[in-house]
Amino acid sequence: MKIMLVGSWERTTLQEVGSRFADGEHAVPPDSCTLITRWHDPSSKLFWLVVDTPDSKIIQEWTSRWTDIIDWQTFSVLDDQEVGEMLKNLLQH
């Protein structure tokens, strides 16, 4: 299952986010997940991650470790091949 996370650090500072990230303890998703990509826009205080996870609860637990300084939105996402398969199945019925 692929999940896109949109994070906003509007209510904190670059120093606090940078310090926590540099600490490394929760900088990346747990080992059971694969970080596919991560983008940052420091001027807007937004960042995006796409992770592959065997269970969305793993990501929910991981993001909860950041909710004191980060606001999260999470989306279950599909790639082109997965959407194509889904559409094929839908159109056959």
C-alpha positions in Angstrom: 0.0 0.0 0.0 1.4 3.4 -1.0 0.6 6.4 1.1 1.4 10.0 0.3 1.9 12.2 3.3 1.8 16.0 3.2 3.4 17.6 6.2 3.2 21.2 7.3 5.5 22.8 10.0 3.6 26.1 10.0 3.4 26.2 13.8 7.0 25.6 14.6 10.5 26.8 13.5 13.1 25.5 11.1 15.4 25.0 14.1 13.0 22.7 15.9 12.1 20.7 12.8 15.8 20.5 11.8 16.9 19.5 15.2 14.3 16.7 15.5 15.1 15.5 11.9 18.9 15.6 12.6 18.4 13.5 15.8 17.4 10.7 13.4 15.2 8.7 15.8 12.0 9.3 13.8 13.5 11.0 10.7 12.5 8.2 8.3 9.5 5.8 8.4 10.1 2.4 10.2 12.1 -0.4 8.6 9.0 -2.3 7.6 8.2 0.6 5.2 10.0 1.8 2.1 10.5 5.5 1.6 9.9 6.0 -2.2 10.5 9.7 -2.4 10.5 12.9 -0.3 10.2 16.5 -1.5 10.6 19.8 0.5 9.5 23.4 -0.1 11.1 25.2 2.8 9.6 28.6 1.8 6.1 27.2 2.2 6.9 25.0 5.2 5.5 22.0 3.4 6.9 18.6 2.5 5.7 15.5 0.8 6.6 11.8 1.2 5.5 8.7 -0.6 5.9 5.5 1.4 5.1 1.9 0.7 3.9 0.2 3.8 2.4 -3.3 4.6 0.0 -1.6 7.0 -1.3 1.9 7.3 -1.2 1.7 11.1 2.6 1.7 10.9 2.5 5.1 9.3 -0.2 6.4 11.6 2.0 5.5 14.6 5.1 7.0 13.0 3.4 10.3 12.2 1.9 10.5 15.7 5.4 11.0 17.0 5.6 14.3 15.1 2.1 15.7 15.7 3.3 18.1 18.4 5.1 20.1 15.6 3.8 18.8 12.3 0.3 18.8 10.8 -0.3 15.8 8.5 -2.6 14.9 5.7 -2.4 11.3 4.4 -3.7 9.8 1.2 -3.7 6.3 -0.1 -2.4 6.5 -3.7 -2.1 4.2 -6.7 0.4 4.3 -9.6 -0.7 4.3 -13.2 -0.5 0.5 -13.5 -2.7 0.0 -10.4 -5.3 2.5 -11.6 -5.3 0.8 -15.0 -6.0 -2.5 -13.5 -8.8 -1.0 -11.3 -10.3 0.7 -14.3 -10.1 -2.5 -16.4 -12.0 -4.4 -13.7 -14.6 -1.6 -13.3 -15.3 -1.4 -17.0 -15.7 -5.1 -17.4 -18.8 -5.1 -15.1 
